[in-house]
C-alpha cells in the first residue's frame, strides 16, 4: 500500500520522527509503514489536548453529539476501505473486519445518544443537594491488536461525549486503521480534541505517568494492565482496565451435543480465538463428551484457514509472531498431556497460520486450561456434577466472561448466577451492545466500558450542596 500515514497532533496530520514496518500476518512480510512519535511529539499532543479541553467541554452536549455522529457517518461511508485495511494489518477475514467497522459505527452512535442528567440527592427544608458529572480533562486510550478499531471507539465515544479530549496510542502491530480514522477526525473535530501517537512500546510509561493526563483507558493483557495501574498510581490517575480472560463454557446435559458444539466452536474460533471473551475452555457432561468433541473436530476440519482477504476464508492468521509462538508452545505442551484431535501444528506456509485445534482429555491443571491461549485452540473437559463444574469454572485468576448453554432456561440462568465473571451469556455469545456495561472481575479488569456505567467512567462526580443564606 502506498498510502502515507500520518500522526494526528493538534489538528494537523504530521510525519513521525521515523517510521516502522507494519506486517501482514497472512504473509509475515511488511506491507506498509507507520509514523513513529517521540517524547517531544507526545508532549505536543498532550499540550494540545489540554489546551483544547475547556472549549470542547463548554460546547453544548448536543453539539458534541452531532460531531460524534458525523464521525460515525463518515466511517460508515468508508467501511470497505477500513475493512480491507483492518484485514491486512490484523488478519481477520474480511467479513469479520466489516462487522468490526460497523460495530464501531454503532458504538459511536450509541454514545452520541447518551446523556447524563444532574441527579438531585436531596431537596427538602431549603437544602438542595445535586450531583453533577464533570469531565476529567485529558484522557489516554491504549488499545490492543485484536480489535483495534472498535476498542478505540469504546473509549473515544464516552470521552468525547463527556467533554474530555484524548490521546490515542494504538498497538504497534495494528496502527494503520487508527491512523486512517485520524484522517476522518482531523476534518471533523476541533484541533487538539483527538490526537494519535504511534510507537513501538516506548511511550506507554510516559503516558501512564504523565501529570497532565487525568485518565488511562487500557485494553490488553493482565500483565501489562498491572504495569499501567502501577504507573498511573504516581499521579492517582483514573484507570479503566479491560484485561485478559479465560472464559469457560458450561454445556448443560439437556442440549443436543452437536448443536451446542456448533455454538461453542463459533464462540471459540471467531477472529482466530483472539477475543478477550472468546470461549477458552469448554466443560461438557460425560455422557455427551465424545459426541461433542467429535463434532468440534468435524467443524475444525472443515474450516478454511487462509488469508483473510480471500473469499471463503473462515479463520485467518494469528496476528503476530510473538502470539503465534506462544500459542504453538501451549499446543505442544497439551500434546503430552491430552489428545490433539485436529490441527496441532502451524501450516507449512508463510504467515502465522494455526488451524483450529481441539484438545480433549486434559486435566484442569494443564497450562492450556489454566492460561489464556488467545488463539484458535480449545481444550474440552468433561464433568459429572454441576456444582463441581461451577467451582472448576470459577477456579481462575480471571473473571471476564462466560457462557452457559441449556434448554431449561431457568436452570441455565441459575448456573450463570454462580459464575464469578463480569458478564455471563446464556445460550448466546459476544452479545455486546453500546448500551450494556461490560466489566471484568478479579484480574480481568477494573471499571466498566460501554453503557451508562462506561460513560460515567470518564467523569468526576461533583456535589453542589446549597441552602438559603441566613442573616446571623
C-alpha positions as CSV (number, residue, x, y, z in Angstrom):
1,X,0.0,0.0,0.0
2,X,1.4,3.4,-0.9
3,X,-0.8,5.4,1.4
4,X,1.3,7.8,3.5
5,X,0.0,7.5,7.1
6,X,0.5,10.5,9.5
7,X,0.1,11.1,13.2
8,X,-2.6,13.5,14.3
9,X,-1.4,16.2,16.7
10,X,-3.2,19.4,17.4
11,X,-5.4,19.1,14.4
12,X,-2.6,18.5,11.9
13,X,-1.5,15.3,10.2
14,X,2.2,15.2,10.7
15,X,5.0,12.7,9.9
16,X,6.8,10.9,12.6
17,X,10.4,11.3,13.6
18,X,11.0,7.9,11.9
19,X,8.9,5.0,10.6
20,X,8.4,1.3,11.4
21,X,7.1,-1.6,9.4
22,X,3.6,-3.0,9.7
23,X,3.5,-6.7,8.9
24,X,0.6,-8.5,7.2
25,X,0.2,-11.6,9.4
26,X,-1.0,-13.6,6.4
27,X,2.4,-13.2,4.7
28,X,4.7,-12.5,7.6
29,X,6.1,-9.6,5.5
30,X,5.8,-5.8,5.8
31,X,3.2,-4.2,3.6
32,X,3.2,-0.6,4.9
33,X,5.0,1.7,7.3
34,X,3.7,3.7,10.2
35,X,5.0,7.0,11.6
36,X,6.7,6.9,14.9
37,X,6.4,9.6,17.6
38,X,9.0,10.5,20.1
39,X,8.6,12.0,23.6
40,X,8.6,15.6,22.2
41,X,5.7,14.8,19.9
42,X,3.8,13.2,22.8
43,X,4.3,16.3,24.8
44,X,2.9,18.4,22.0
45,X,-0.1,16.1,21.7
46,X,-0.8,16.3,25.5
47,X,-0.4,20.1,25.5
48,X,-2.8,20.4,22.6
49,X,-5.4,18.2,24.2
50,X,-5.1,20.2,27.5
51,X,-5.5,23.4,25.6
52,X,-8.5,22.2,23.6
53,X,-10.4,20.6,26.5
54,X,-12.0,23.7,28.1
55,X,-13.6,24.8,24.9
56,X,-14.6,21.3,23.9
57,X,-16.3,20.7,27.3
58,X,-18.1,24.1,27.0
59,X,-19.8,23.0,23.8
60,X,-23.4,22.0,24.4
61,X,-23.7,18.3,24.6
62,X,-25.9,18.1,21.6
63,X,-23.2,19.9,19.5
64,X,-20.6,17.4,20.7
65,X,-23.1,14.6,19.8
66,X,-23.5,16.0,16.3
67,X,-19.8,15.8,15.7
68,X,-19.6,12.2,17.1
69,X,-22.4,11.2,14.8
70,X,-20.6,12.8,11.9
71,X,-17.5,10.7,12.8
72,X,-19.8,7.6,12.7
73,X,-21.4,8.6,9.4
74,X,-18.0,9.3,7.7
75,X,-16.6,6.0,9.0
76,X,-19.7,4.1,7.7
77,X,-19.3,5.7,4.3
78,X,-15.8,4.2,4.0
79,X,-16.5,0.8,5.6
80,X,-15.0,-1.1,2.7
81,X,-11.7,0.8,2.8
82,X,-11.4,0.4,6.5
83,X,-12.3,-3.3,6.5
84,X,-9.7,-4.1,3.8
85,X,-7.0,-2.3,5.8
86,X,-8.0,-4.0,9.0
87,X,-7.8,-7.4,7.4
88,X,-4.3,-6.5,6.0
89,X,-2.9,-5.4,9.4
90,X,-4.8,-7.7,11.7
91,X,-5.5,-10.8,9.7
92,X,-9.2,-11.4,10.4
93,X,-11.5,-12.5,7.5
94,X,-12.9,-9.6,5.5
95,X,-16.5,-10.2,6.7
96,X,-15.4,-10.1,10.3
97,X,-13.4,-6.9,9.6
98,X,-16.6,-5.4,8.2
99,X,-18.5,-6.4,11.4
100,X,-15.9,-4.6,13.5
101,X,-16.1,-1.4,11.5
102,X,-19.9,-1.4,11.5
103,X,-19.8,-2.2,15.2
104,X,-17.6,0.8,15.7
105,X,-20.2,3.0,13.9
106,X,-23.0,1.7,16.1
107,X,-20.8,2.3,19.2
108,X,-20.2,5.9,18.3
109,X,-23.9,6.5,17.6
110,X,-24.8,4.7,20.8
111,X,-22.7,7.0,22.9
112,X,-23.8,10.1,20.9
113,X,-27.4,9.3,22.1
114,X,-26.5,9.1,25.8
115,X,-26.9,12.0,28.2
116,X,-26.0,12.4,31.9
117,X,-28.5,14.5,33.8
118,X,-27.8,16.1,37.1
119,X,-29.1,13.9,40.0
120,X,-31.0,15.5,42.8
121,X,-29.9,13.7,46.0
122,X,-31.9,15.9,48.4
123,X,-34.4,18.7,48.1
124,X,-36.1,19.5,51.4
125,X,-36.2,22.2,54.1
126,X,-34.4,24.6,51.9
127,X,-31.5,22.2,51.4
128,X,-30.8,21.1,47.8
129,X,-28.1,18.6,47.0
130,X,-27.3,17.9,43.3
131,X,-24.7,15.6,41.9
132,X,-23.3,16.8,38.6
133,X,-20.9,15.0,36.4
134,X,-17.9,16.9,35.0
135,X,-15.2,15.9,32.6
136,X,-11.8,14.6,33.8
137,X,-9.7,16.5,31.3
138,X,-7.2,14.8,29.0
139,X,-7.7,11.0,28.8
140,X,-5.4,8.5,27.1
141,X,-6.5,5.4,25.2
142,X,-4.2,2.5,24.8
143,X,-5.6,-0.2,22.6
144,X,-4.6,-3.8,21.6
145,X,-4.2,-5.5,18.2
146,X,-7.1,-7.9,18.2
147,X,-9.9,-5.3,17.7
148,X,-8.0,-2.1,17.1
149,X,-11.0,0.0,15.8
150,X,-13.9,-0.9,18.0
151,X,-11.9,-0.9,21.2
152,X,-10.8,2.6,20.4
153,X,-14.4,3.7,19.8
154,X,-15.4,2.1,23.1
155,X,-13.2,4.8,24.7
156,X,-13.4,7.7,22.3
157,X,-17.2,7.8,22.3
158,X,-17.7,8.3,26.0
159,X,-14.6,10.5,26.3
160,X,-15.9,13.0,23.7
161,X,-19.5,12.9,24.9
162,X,-18.5,13.8,28.5
163,X,-16.3,16.7,27.4
164,X,-12.8,15.2,27.6
165,X,-10.1,15.3,25.0
166,X,-8.0,12.3,24.0
167,X,-4.5,11.0,23.2
168,X,-4.8,7.6,21.4
169,X,-1.9,5.1,21.2
170,X,-2.7,2.0,19.1
171,X,-0.8,-1.3,19.3
172,X,2.4,-1.2,17.3
173,X,1.4,-4.1,15.1
174,X,-2.0,-2.6,14.1
175,X,-1.7,1.2,14.0
176,X,-2.9,1.8,10.4
177,X,-6.7,1.7,10.9
178,X,-6.4,4.1,13.8
179,X,-4.2,6.5,11.7
180,X,-6.8,6.3,8.9
181,X,-9.5,7.2,11.4
182,X,-7.4,10.1,12.4
183,X,-7.7,11.5,8.9
184,X,-11.5,11.5,9.3
185,X,-11.3,13.1,12.7
186,X,-8.9,15.8,11.5
187,X,-11.6,17.1,9.2
188,X,-14.4,16.9,11.8
189,X,-13.1,17.6,15.3
190,X,-11.6,20.9,16.6
191,X,-7.8,20.8,16.8
192,X,-6.4,19.1,19.8
193,X,-9.6,17.2,20.8
194,X,-8.3,13.9,19.4
195,X,-4.7,13.1,18.9
196,X,-2.9,10.0,17.8
197,X,0.7,9.0,18.6
198,X,2.3,5.7,17.5
199,X,5.3,4.0,18.9
200,X,6.9,0.6,19.4
201,X,6.0,0.5,23.0
202,X,8.4,3.3,24.1
203,X,5.8,5.8,25.1
204,X,3.5,3.8,27.3
205,X,5.1,4.6,30.7
206,X,5.3,8.3,29.7
207,X,1.6,8.4,29.0
208,X,0.5,6.5,32.2
209,X,2.7,8.6,34.4
210,X,2.0,12.0,32.7
211,X,0.8,14.6,35.2
212,X,-1.5,16.3,32.5
213,X,-3.3,13.1,31.6
214,X,-6.2,12.5,34.0
215,X,-7.2,9.0,33.0
216,X,-5.9,6.0,31.1
217,X,-8.3,3.6,29.4
218,X,-6.4,0.4,28.6
219,X,-7.3,-2.8,26.9
220,X,-4.8,-5.6,26.8
221,X,-3.1,-8.3,28.8
222,X,-3.4,-8.6,32.6
223,X,0.4,-8.4,32.9
224,X,0.6,-5.1,31.1
225,X,-2.5,-3.8,32.8
226,X,-0.7,-4.3,36.2
227,X,2.1,-2.1,34.9
228,X,-0.4,0.6,33.7
229,X,-2.1,0.6,37.1
230,X,1.2,0.9,38.9
231,X,2.5,3.7,36.8
232,X,-0.8,5.6,36.9
233,X,-0.7,5.5,40.7
234,X,2.1,8.1,40.7
235,X,-0.5,10.8,39.9
236,X,-3.5,8.9,41.3
237,X,-4.8,8.7,37.8
238,X,-8.2,7.3,37.0
239,X,-7.9,4.0,35.1
240,X,-10.2,1.7,33.2
241,X,-8.6,-1.7,32.7
242,X,-10.1,-4.3,30.3
243,X,-7.7,-7.2,30.7
244,X,-7.3,-10.9,30.0
245,X,-9.9,-13.6,30.3
246,X,-10.1,-17.4,30.4
247,X,-13.8,-17.7,29.7
248,X,-15.5,-21.1,30.4
249,X,-18.4,-22.5,28.5
250,X,-20.6,-24.8,30.6
251,X,-22.7,-27.1,28.5
252,X,-25.8,-28.5,30.3
253,X,-27.0,-32.1,30.0
254,X,-30.3,-31.2,28.3
255,X,-29.0,-29.8,25.0
256,X,-28.2,-31.6,21.7
257,X,-24.5,-32.2,21.7
258,X,-23.9,-31.4,18.1
259,X,-26.0,-28.2,18.2
260,X,-24.2,-27.0,21.3
261,X,-20.8,-27.9,19.8
262,X,-21.5,-25.6,16.8
263,X,-22.3,-22.7,19.1
264,X,-19.3,-23.3,21.3
265,X,-17.0,-23.7,18.3
266,X,-18.1,-20.3,16.9
267,X,-17.5,-18.7,20.2
268,X,-14.0,-20.1,20.5
269,X,-12.8,-19.6,16.9
270,X,-14.1,-16.2,15.7
271,X,-11.1,-13.9,15.0
272,X,-8.9,-17.0,15.3
273,X,-9.7,-17.1,19.0
274,X,-8.2,-13.7,19.6
275,X,-11.0,-12.2,21.6
276,X,-10.8,-11.3,25.3
277,X,-14.2,-13.0,25.8
278,X,-13.6,-15.9,23.4
279,X,-14.6,-19.3,24.8
280,X,-11.3,-20.6,26.0
281,X,-12.3,-23.8,27.8
282,X,-15.4,-25.9,27.5
283,X,-17.0,-28.2,30.1
284,X,-19.2,-30.9,28.8
285,X,-21.2,-33.7,30.6
286,X,-19.5,-37.0,30.4
287,X,-22.4,-38.8,28.6
288,X,-22.2,-36.4,25.6
289,X,-18.4,-35.8,25.8
290,X,-17.3,-38.0,22.9
291,X,-20.1,-36.8,20.6
292,X,-19.4,-33.2,21.4
293,X,-15.7,-33.5,20.8
294,X,-16.2,-35.3,17.5
295,X,-18.5,-32.5,16.3
296,X,-16.0,-29.9,17.3
297,X,-13.3,-31.8,15.4
298,X,-15.5,-32.1,12.3
299,X,-16.1,-28.3,12.3
300,X,-12.4,-27.6,12.8
301,X,-11.5,-29.9,9.9
302,X,-14.0,-28.1,7.6
303,X,-12.6,-24.6,8.4
304,X,-10.9,-22.7,5.6
305,X,-7.7,-21.3,7.1
306,X,-6.2,-18.7,4.7
307,X,-5.5,-15.0,4.1
308,X,-8.5,-13.1,5.4
309,X,-8.7,-11.1,2.2
310,X,-9.6,-14.3,0.2
311,X,-13.3,-15.0,-0.2
312,X,-14.4,-18.0,1.8
313,X,-11.8,-17.8,4.5
314,X,-13.2,-18.6,7.9
315,X,-10.1,-18.4,10.0
316,X,-7.2,-16.0,9.4
317,X,-3.7,-16.0,10.8
318,X,-2.7,-15.2,14.4
319,X,-1.9,-11.5,14.4
320,X,1.8,-11.5,15.3
321,X,4.9,-13.7,15.6
322,X,5.1,-13.4,19.4
323,X,1.5,-14.6,19.9
324,X,2.0,-17.3,17.2
325,X,4.9,-18.7,19.2
326,X,3.0,-18.6,22.5
327,X,0.0,-20.5,21.1
328,X,2.2,-23.1,19.4
329,X,4.1,-23.7,22.7
330,X,0.8,-24.3,24.5
331,X,-0.3,-26.7,21.9
332,X,3.0,-28.7,22.2
333,X,2.6,-28.8,25.9
334,X,-1.0,-30.0,25.6
335,X,0.1,-32.8,23.2
336,X,1.9,-34.5,26.0
337,X,-1.0,-34.1,28.4
338,X,-4.1,-34.9,26.3
339,X,-5.3,-35.8,22.9
340,X,-5.0,-33.4,20.0
341,X,-7.9,-34.2,17.8
342,X,-7.4,-31.6,15.0
343,X,-4.8,-29.1,14.0
344,X,-1.9,-29.2,16.4
345,X,0.7,-27.7,14.1
346,X,1.2,-24.5,12.2
347,X,0.6,-24.6,8.4
348,X,3.7,-25.0,6.4
349,X,3.5,-21.7,4.6
350,X,4.3,-18.0,5.0
351,X,2.3,-16.2,7.7
352,X,1.2,-17.0,11.2
353,X,-1.4,-19.7,10.4
354,X,-2.6,-22.2,13.1
355,X,-5.5,-24.3,12.1
356,X,-8.3,-24.7,14.6
357,X,-7.1,-27.1,17.2
358,X,-9.3,-29.2,19.5
359,X,-7.7,-30.9,22.5
360,X,-9.5,-33.4,24.8
361,X,-8.6,-35.5,27.8
362,X,-6.7,-32.7,29.6
363,X,-6.6,-32.2,33.4
364,X,-7.7,-28.9,34.9
365,X,-4.1,-28.0,35.8
366,X,-2.8,-28.1,32.2
367,X,-1.4,-24.8,31.0
368,X,-3.8,-24.7,28.1
369,X,-6.7,-24.8,30.6
370,X,-5.2,-22.5,33.2
371,X,-3.8,-19.8,31.0
372,X,-5.3,-17.6,28.4
373,X,-4.3,-19.0,25.0
374,X,-5.7,-16.2,22.8
375,X,-5.6,-18.3,19.7
376,X,-7.6,-20.9,17.7
377,X,-7.2,-23.7,20.3
378,X,-9.9,-25.1,22.5
379,X,-9.5,-27.5,25.4
380,X,-12.6,-29.6,26.1
381,X,-13.1,-31.1,29.6
382,X,-15.8,-33.5,31.0
383,X,-17.8,-33.2,34.2
384,X,-20.4,-35.2,36.1
385,X,-21.7,-32.8,38.8
386,X,-23.0,-29.3,38.1
387,X,-21.8,-27.7,41.3
388,X,-18.4,-29.2,40.9
389,X,-18.1,-27.8,37.3
390,X,-19.2,-24.3,38.6
391,X,-16.3,-24.5,41.1
392,X,-13.9,-25.6,38.4
393,X,-15.0,-22.8,36.1
394,X,-14.5,-20.2,38.9
395,X,-11.1,-21.6,39.8
396,X,-9.2,-18.9,37.8
397,X,-7.5,-15.7,38.4
398,X,-9.6,-14.3,35.5
399,X,-13.2,-13.2,35.6
400,X,-14.1,-11.5,32.3
401,X,-16.9,-13.5,30.7
402,X,-18.5,-16.9,30.4
403,X,-21.3,-18.8,28.7
404,X,-23.9,-21.4,29.8
405,X,-25.8,-23.5,27.2
406,X,-29.0,-25.2,28.3
407,X,-32.6,-25.9,27.2
408,X,-34.0,-25.3,30.6
409,X,-33.5,-21.5,30.7
410,X,-34.3,-21.1,34.4
411,X,-31.8,-23.8,35.3
412,X,-29.1,-22.4,33.0
413,X,-29.7,-18.9,34.3
414,X,-29.3,-20.3,37.9
415,X,-25.9,-21.6,36.9
416,X,-25.0,-18.3,35.2
417,X,-25.7,-16.5,38.5
418,X,-23.0,-18.6,40.2
419,X,-20.3,-17.9,37.6
420,X,-17.8,-15.3,39.0
421,X,-17.3,-13.1,36.0
422,X,-18.3,-9.7,34.9
423,X,-20.6,-11.0,32.1
424,X,-22.3,-14.4,31.6
425,X,-24.2,-15.1,28.4
426,X,-26.9,-17.8,28.4
427,X,-27.4,-19.5,25.1
428,X,-25.6,-16.8,23.2
429,X,-22.1,-15.3,22.9
430,X,-20.5,-12.0,22.3
431,X,-23.8,-10.2,22.7
432,X,-22.1,-6.8,23.3
433,X,-24.1,-3.6,23.0
434,X,-23.1,0.0,23.4
435,X,-25.9,0.4,26.0
436,X,-24.9,-2.6,28.1
437,X,-21.9,-2.2,30.6
438,X,-19.0,-4.6,30.2
439,X,-16.7,-5.3,33.2
440,X,-14.2,-7.7,34.4
441,X,-13.7,-9.0,38.0
442,X,-10.6,-10.4,39.7
443,X,-7.6,-9.9,37.4
444,X,-9.7,-9.4,34.3
445,X,-10.1,-5.7,34.9
446,X,-11.2,-2.6,36.7
447,X,-14.1,-0.3,35.9
448,X,-16.6,-0.5,33.1
449,X,-16.7,0.1,29.4
450,X,-19.9,0.7,27.4
451,X,-23.3,1.6,28.8
452,X,-24.1,4.4,31.2
453,X,-21.5,3.0,33.6
454,X,-18.9,3.3,30.9
455,X,-19.9,6.9,30.2
456,X,-19.6,7.7,33.9
457,X,-16.0,6.4,34.0
458,X,-15.0,9.5,32.1
459,X,-16.5,11.9,34.6
460,X,-15.9,13.2,38.1
461,X,-18.8,13.3,40.5
462,X,-19.3,16.9,41.6
463,X,-21.7,17.6,44.5
464,X,-23.3,21.1,45.0
465,X,-24.9,21.3,48.4
466,X,-26.8,24.5,48.9
467,X,-29.1,26.3,51.4
468,X,-30.6,29.8,51.6
469,X,-28.3,32.5,53.0
470,X,-29.4,33.3,56.5
471,X,-28.5,36.5,58.4
472,X,-26.6,36.0,61.6
